[in-house]
Amino acid sequence: ALAANPKLWEVLDLHEMKKAGERLISALSLARYRHLKVVNLEFAQDIEDRHFLRLKETVKFSLLCTF
């Protein structure tokens, strides 16, 4: 029941993660991240322009990203 709470899925923290771009794309494909509001990519590795383009296409509302 706790995992079903949409507030838990408003933040995606990929801080210092390897393959962060692929992890971002994978997370965006999950329905639970449809309420995503914050993405932390500070010191994240392996992020390319195509990952940001996918993020832009997927998220239709204001999003806070940290780099």
Jmol script that loads the backbone (N, CA, C; Angstrom):
load data "model"
ATOM      1  N   ALA A   1       0.824  -1.189   0.000  1.00  0.00           N
ATOM      2  CA  ALA A   1       0.000   0.000   0.000  1.00  0.00           C
ATOM      3  C   ALA A   1       0.870   1.255   0.000  1.00  0.00           C
ATOM      4  N   LEU A   2       1.963   1.224   0.742  1.00  0.00           N
ATOM      5  CA  LEU A   2       2.843   2.385   0.819  1.00  0.00           C
ATOM      6  C   LEU A   2       3.460   2.707  -0.543  1.00  0.00           C
ATOM      7  N   ALA A   3       3.859   1.697  -1.278  1.00  0.00           N
ATOM      8  CA  ALA A   3       4.471   1.902  -2.598  1.00  0.00           C
ATOM      9  C   ALA A   3       3.491   2.491  -3.608  1.00  0.00           C
ATOM     10  N   ALA A   4       2.208   2.390  -3.345  1.00  0.00           N
ATOM     11  CA  ALA A   4       1.201   2.927  -4.254  1.00  0.00           C
ATOM     12  C   ALA A   4       1.008   4.430  -4.075  1.00  0.00           C
ATOM     13  N   ASN A   5       1.583   5.009  -3.044  1.00  0.00           N
ATOM     14  CA  ASN A   5       1.449   6.441  -2.795  1.00  0.00           C
ATOM     15  C   ASN A   5       2.215   7.225  -3.861  1.00  0.00           C
ATOM     16  N   PRO A   6       1.547   8.049  -4.681  1.00  0.00           N
ATOM     17  CA  PRO A   6       2.218   8.773  -5.763  1.00  0.00           C
ATOM     18  C   PRO A   6       3.279   9.761  -5.286  1.00  0.00           C
ATOM     19  N   LYS A   7       3.191  10.231  -4.052  1.00  0.00           N
ATOM     20  CA  LYS A   7       4.190  11.177  -3.527  1.00  0.00           C
ATOM     21  C   LYS A   7       5.581  10.548  -3.474  1.00  0.00           C
ATOM     22  N   LEU A   8       5.651   9.242  -3.296  1.00  0.00           N
ATOM     23  CA  LEU A   8       6.946   8.548  -3.234  1.00  0.00           C
ATOM     24  C   LEU A   8       7.682   8.580  -4.564  1.00  0.00           C
ATOM     25  N   TRP A   9       6.958   8.730  -5.638  1.00  0.00           N
ATOM     26  CA  TRP A   9       7.538   8.638  -6.971  1.00  0.00           C
ATOM     27  C   TRP A   9       7.683   9.995  -7.638  1.00  0.00           C
ATOM     28  N   GLU A  10       7.631  11.085  -6.871  1.00  0.00           N
ATOM     29  CA  GLU A  10       7.798  12.427  -7.426  1.00  0.00           C
ATOM     30  C   GLU A  10       9.261  12.807  -7.597  1.00  0.00           C
ATOM     31  N   VAL A  11      10.171  12.082  -6.956  1.00  0.00           N
ATOM     32  CA  VAL A  11      11.598  12.382  -7.012  1.00  0.00           C
ATOM     33  C   VAL A  11      12.350  11.178  -7.571  1.00  0.00           C
ATOM     34  N   LEU A  12      13.214  11.446  -8.531  1.00  0.00           N
ATOM     35  CA  LEU A  12      14.090  10.414  -9.089  1.00  0.00           C
ATOM     36  C   LEU A  12      15.519  10.859  -8.827  1.00  0.00           C
ATOM     37  N   ASP A  13      16.209  10.178  -7.941  1.00  0.00           N
ATOM     38  CA  ASP A  13      17.563  10.557  -7.541  1.00  0.00           C
ATOM     39  C   ASP A  13      18.578   9.626  -8.191  1.00  0.00           C
ATOM     40  N   LEU A  14      19.275  10.142  -9.199  1.00  0.00           N
ATOM     41  CA  LEU A  14      20.315   9.390  -9.899  1.00  0.00           C
ATOM     42  C   LEU A  14      21.695   9.963  -9.590  1.00  0.00           C
ATOM     43  N   HIS A  15      21.810  10.617  -8.465  1.00  0.00           N
ATOM     44  CA  HIS A  15      23.044  11.254  -7.995  1.00  0.00           C
ATOM     45  C   HIS A  15      24.201  10.252  -7.996  1.00  0.00           C
ATOM     46  N   GLU A  16      25.278  10.594  -8.716  1.00  0.00           N
ATOM     47  CA  GLU A  16      26.514   9.808  -8.801  1.00  0.00           C
ATOM     48  C   GLU A  16      26.328   8.402  -9.369  1.00  0.00           C
ATOM     49  N   MET A  17      25.260   8.151 -10.087  1.00  0.00           N
ATOM     50  CA  MET A  17      25.028   6.813 -10.640  1.00  0.00           C
ATOM     51  C   MET A  17      25.673   6.669 -12.008  1.00  0.00           C
ATOM     52  N   LYS A  18      26.159   5.480 -12.271  1.00  0.00           N
ATOM     53  CA  LYS A  18      26.644   5.137 -13.599  1.00  0.00           C
ATOM     54  C   LYS A  18      25.443   4.738 -14.452  1.00  0.00           C
ATOM     55  N   LYS A  19      25.573   4.914 -15.760  1.00  0.00           N
ATOM     56  CA  LYS A  19      24.486   4.606 -16.703  1.00  0.00           C
ATOM     57  C   LYS A  19      23.197   5.334 -16.324  1.00  0.00           C
ATOM     58  N   ALA A  20      23.333   6.546 -15.844  1.00  0.00           N
ATOM     59  CA  ALA A  20      22.176   7.328 -15.390  1.00  0.00           C
ATOM     60  C   ALA A  20      21.201   7.601 -16.525  1.00  0.00           C
ATOM     61  N   GLY A  21      21.687   7.800 -17.730  1.00  0.00           N
ATOM     62  CA  GLY A  21      20.798   8.060 -18.858  1.00  0.00           C
ATOM     63  C   GLY A  21      19.857   6.900 -19.123  1.00  0.00           C
ATOM     64  N   GLU A  22      20.398   5.698 -19.129  1.00  0.00           N
ATOM     65  CA  GLU A  22      19.568   4.515 -19.354  1.00  0.00           C
ATOM     66  C   GLU A  22      18.616   4.280 -18.178  1.00  0.00           C
ATOM     67  N   ARG A  23      19.084   4.557 -16.971  1.00  0.00           N
ATOM     68  CA  ARG A  23      18.215   4.429 -15.795  1.00  0.00           C
ATOM     69  C   ARG A  23      17.076   5.436 -15.854  1.00  0.00           C
ATOM     70  N   LEU A  24      17.377   6.636 -16.331  1.00  0.00           N
ATOM     71  CA  LEU A  24      16.356   7.672 -16.484  1.00  0.00           C
ATOM     72  C   LEU A  24      15.286   7.226 -17.470  1.00  0.00           C
ATOM     73  N   ILE A  25      15.704   6.728 -18.615  1.00  0.00           N
ATOM     74  CA  ILE A  25      14.770   6.258 -19.633  1.00  0.00           C
ATOM     75  C   ILE A  25      13.922   5.102 -19.093  1.00  0.00           C
ATOM     76  N   SER A  26      14.546   4.194 -18.379  1.00  0.00           N
ATOM     77  CA  SER A  26      13.809   3.068 -17.798  1.00  0.00           C
ATOM     78  C   SER A  26      12.761   3.551 -16.802  1.00  0.00           C
ATOM     79  N   ALA A  27      13.148   4.486 -15.948  1.00  0.00           N
ATOM     80  CA  ALA A  27      12.208   5.012 -14.949  1.00  0.00           C
ATOM     81  C   ALA A  27      11.042   5.725 -15.622  1.00  0.00           C
ATOM     82  N   LEU A  28      11.316   6.479 -16.675  1.00  0.00           N
ATOM     83  CA  LEU A  28      10.255   7.216 -17.358  1.00  0.00           C
ATOM     84  C   LEU A  28       9.236   6.291 -18.021  1.00  0.00           C
ATOM     85  N   SER A  29       9.639   5.065 -18.291  1.00  0.00           N
ATOM     86  CA  SER A  29       8.709   4.120 -18.909  1.00  0.00           C
ATOM     87  C   SER A  29       7.757   3.485 -17.890  1.00  0.00           C
ATOM     88  N   LEU A  30       8.010   3.697 -16.613  1.00  0.00           N
ATOM     89  CA  LEU A  30       7.163   3.133 -15.561  1.00  0.00           C
ATOM     90  C   LEU A  30       6.037   4.086 -15.200  1.00  0.00           C
ATOM     91  N   ALA A  31       4.845   3.548 -15.078  1.00  0.00           N
ATOM     92  CA  ALA A  31       3.665   4.371 -14.774  1.00  0.00           C
ATOM     93  C   ALA A  31       3.796   5.096 -13.438  1.00  0.00           C
ATOM     94  N   ARG A  32       4.500   4.504 -12.492  1.00  0.00           N
ATOM     95  CA  ARG A  32       4.594   5.133 -11.171  1.00  0.00           C
ATOM     96  C   ARG A  32       5.328   6.468 -11.193  1.00  0.00           C
ATOM     97  N   TYR A  33       6.136   6.709 -12.218  1.00  0.00           N
ATOM     98  CA  TYR A  33       6.848   7.984 -12.328  1.00  0.00           C
ATOM     99  C   TYR A  33       6.091   9.021 -13.142  1.00  0.00           C
ATOM    100  N   ARG A  34       4.828   8.820 -13.400  1.00  0.00           N
ATOM    101  CA  ARG A  34       4.065   9.791 -14.192  1.00  0.00           C
ATOM    102  C   ARG A  34       3.849  11.110 -13.442  1.00  0.00           C
ATOM    103  N   HIS A  35       4.061  11.132 -12.122  1.00  0.00           N
ATOM    104  CA  HIS A  35       3.931  12.349 -11.325  1.00  0.00           C
ATOM    105  C   HIS A  35       5.294  12.933 -10.966  1.00  0.00           C
ATOM    106  N   LEU A  36       6.318  12.580 -11.713  1.00  0.00           N
ATOM    107  CA  LEU A  36       7.689  13.006 -11.450  1.00  0.00           C
ATOM    108  C   LEU A  36       7.805  14.532 -11.428  1.00  0.00           C
ATOM    109  N   LYS A  37       8.444  15.055 -10.381  1.00  0.00           N
ATOM    110  CA  LYS A  37       8.619  16.502 -10.252  1.00  0.00           C
ATOM    111  C   LYS A  37      10.074  16.917 -10.115  1.00  0.00           C
ATOM    112  N   VAL A  38      10.935  16.032  -9.609  1.00  0.00           N
ATOM    113  CA  VAL A  38      12.335  16.363  -9.365  1.00  0.00           C
ATOM    114  C   VAL A  38      13.216  15.230  -9.874  1.00  0.00           C
ATOM    115  N   VAL A  39      14.255  15.597 -10.636  1.00  0.00           N
ATOM    116  CA  VAL A  39      15.257  14.633 -11.078  1.00  0.00           C
ATOM    117  C   VAL A  39      16.614  15.165 -10.641  1.00  0.00           C
ATOM    118  N   ASN A  40      17.350  14.371  -9.869  1.00  0.00           N
ATOM    119  CA  ASN A  40      18.684  14.754  -9.429  1.00  0.00           C
ATOM    120  C   ASN A  40      19.703  13.990 -10.264  1.00  0.00           C
ATOM    121  N   LEU A  41      20.455  14.724 -11.085  1.00  0.00           N
ATOM    122  CA  LEU A  41      21.481  14.133 -11.937  1.00  0.00           C
ATOM    123  C   LEU A  41      22.871  14.650 -11.570  1.00  0.00           C
ATOM    124  N   GLU A  42      23.016  15.130 -10.354  1.00  0.00           N
ATOM    125  CA  GLU A  42      24.286  15.689  -9.900  1.00  0.00           C
ATOM    126  C   GLU A  42      25.371  14.609  -9.926  1.00  0.00           C
ATOM    127  N   PHE A  43      26.420  14.865 -10.669  1.00  0.00           N
ATOM    128  CA  PHE A  43      27.555  13.955 -10.840  1.00  0.00           C
ATOM    129  C   PHE A  43      27.160  12.609 -11.461  1.00  0.00           C
ATOM    130  N   ALA A  44      26.005  12.549 -12.093  1.00  0.00           N
ATOM    131  CA  ALA A  44      25.576  11.320 -12.766  1.00  0.00           C
ATOM    132  C   ALA A  44      26.427  11.114 -14.022  1.00  0.00           C
ATOM    133  N   GLN A  45      26.616   9.862 -14.390  1.00  0.00           N
ATOM    134  CA  GLN A  45      27.466   9.525 -15.528  1.00  0.00           C
ATOM    135  C   GLN A  45      26.649   8.916 -16.658  1.00  0.00           C
ATOM    136  N   ASP A  46      27.211   9.018 -17.850  1.00  0.00           N
ATOM    137  CA  ASP A  46      26.650   8.365 -19.049  1.00  0.00           C
ATOM    138  C   ASP A  46      25.289   8.929 -19.459  1.00  0.00           C
ATOM    139  N   ILE A  47      25.150  10.248 -19.392  1.00  0.00           N
ATOM    140  CA  ILE A  47      23.926  10.898 -19.848  1.00  0.00           C
ATOM    141  C   ILE A  47      24.234  11.599 -21.161  1.00  0.00           C
ATOM    142  N   GLU A  48      23.387  11.388 -22.143  1.00  0.00           N
ATOM    143  CA  GLU A  48      23.575  11.974 -23.467  1.00  0.00           C
ATOM    144  C   GLU A  48      22.383  12.863 -23.803  1.00  0.00           C
ATOM    145  N   ASP A  49      22.532  13.635 -24.851  1.00  0.00           N
ATOM    146  CA  ASP A  49      21.455  14.527 -25.285  1.00  0.00           C
ATOM    147  C   ASP A  49      20.157  13.765 -25.545  1.00  0.00           C
ATOM    148  N   ARG A  50      20.255  12.566 -26.086  1.00  0.00           N
ATOM    149  CA  ARG A  50      19.046  11.789 -26.395  1.00  0.00           C
ATOM    150  C   ARG A  50      18.244  11.475 -25.138  1.00  0.00           C
ATOM    151  N   HIS A  51      18.921  11.334 -24.015  1.00  0.00           N
ATOM    152  CA  HIS A  51      18.217  11.079 -22.760  1.00  0.00           C
ATOM    153  C   HIS A  51      17.424  12.317 -22.329  1.00  0.00           C
ATOM    154  N   PHE A  52      18.031  13.494 -22.500  1.00  0.00           N
ATOM    155  CA  PHE A  52      17.319  14.728 -22.166  1.00  0.00           C
ATOM    156  C   PHE A  52      16.144  14.971 -23.110  1.00  0.00           C
ATOM    157  N   LEU A  53      16.318  14.623 -24.373  1.00  0.00           N
ATOM    158  CA  LEU A  53      15.214  14.765 -25.323  1.00  0.00           C
ATOM    159  C   LEU A  53      14.051  13.861 -24.942  1.00  0.00           C
ATOM    160  N   ARG A  54      14.368  12.655 -24.523  1.00  0.00           N
ATOM    161  CA  ARG A  54      13.311  11.730 -24.086  1.00  0.00           C
ATOM    162  C   ARG A  54      12.611  12.260 -22.841  1.00  0.00           C
ATOM    163  N   LEU A  55      13.382  12.826 -21.927  1.00  0.00           N
ATOM    164  CA  LEU A  55      12.810  13.422 -20.722  1.00  0.00           C
ATOM    165  C   LEU A  55      11.860  14.546 -21.095  1.00  0.00           C
ATOM    166  N   LYS A  56      12.271  15.390 -22.025  1.00  0.00           N
ATOM    167  CA  LYS A  56      11.436  16.508 -22.477  1.00  0.00           C
ATOM    168  C   LYS A  56      10.148  16.008 -23.127  1.00  0.00           C
ATOM    169  N   GLU A  57      10.237  14.953 -23.909  1.00  0.00           N
ATOM    170  CA  GLU A  57       9.057  14.395 -24.579  1.00  0.00           C
ATOM    171  C   GLU A  57       8.091  13.741 -23.590  1.00  0.00           C
ATOM    172  N   THR A  58       8.628  13.123 -22.574  1.00  0.00           N
ATOM    173  CA  THR A  58       7.826  12.344 -21.635  1.00  0.00           C
ATOM    174  C   THR A  58       7.149  13.210 -20.591  1.00  0.00           C
ATOM    175  N   VAL A  59       7.861  14.171 -20.054  1.00  0.00           N
ATOM    176  CA  VAL A  59       7.335  15.001 -18.963  1.00  0.00           C
ATOM    177  C   VAL A  59       6.630  16.209 -19.568  1.00  0.00           C
ATOM    178  N   LYS A  60       5.354  16.332 -19.279  1.00  0.00           N
ATOM    179  CA  LYS A  60       4.540  17.396 -19.880  1.00  0.00           C
ATOM    180  C   LYS A  60       4.302  18.568 -18.932  1.00  0.00           C
ATOM    181  N   PHE A  61       5.025  18.610 -17.810  1.00  0.00           N
ATOM    182  CA  PHE A  61       4.804  19.660 -16.834  1.00  0.00           C
ATOM    183  C   PHE A  61       6.147  20.152 -16.343  1.00  0.00           C
ATOM    184  N   SER A  62       6.146  21.126 -15.494  1.00  0.00           N
ATOM    185  CA  SER A  62       7.362  21.701 -14.947  1.00  0.00           C
ATOM    186  C   SER A  62       8.115  20.672 -14.122  1.00  0.00           C
ATOM    187  N   LEU A  63       9.431  20.632 -14.299  1.00  0.00           N
ATOM    188  CA  LEU A  63      10.265  19.655 -13.636  1.00  0.00           C
ATOM    189  C   LEU A  63      11.517  20.352 -13.128  1.00  0.00           C
ATOM    190  N   LEU A  64      11.953  20.031 -11.947  1.00  0.00           N
ATOM    191  CA  LEU A  64      13.180  20.566 -11.384  1.00  0.00           C
ATOM    192  C   LEU A  64      14.279  19.539 -11.574  1.00  0.00           C
ATOM    193  N   CYS A  65      15.337  19.940 -12.277  1.00  0.00           N
ATOM    194  CA  CYS A  65      16.480  19.057 -12.469  1.00  0.00           C
ATOM    195  C   CYS A  65      17.699  19.690 -11.833  1.00  0.00           C
ATOM    196  N   THR A  66      18.483  18.887 -11.127  1.00  0.00           N
ATOM    197  CA  THR A  66      19.736  19.371 -10.574  1.00  0.00           C
ATOM    198  C   THR A  66      20.870  18.614 -11.226  1.00  0.00           C
ATOM    199  N   PHE A  67      21.933  19.361 -11.564  1.00  0.00           N
ATOM    200  CA  PHE A  67      23.089  18.764 -12.243  1.00  0.00           C
ATOM    201  C   PHE A  67      24.319  18.999 -11.419  1.00  0.00           C
TER     202      PHE A  67
END
end "model"
wireframe off; spacefill off
backbone 0.3
color backbone group
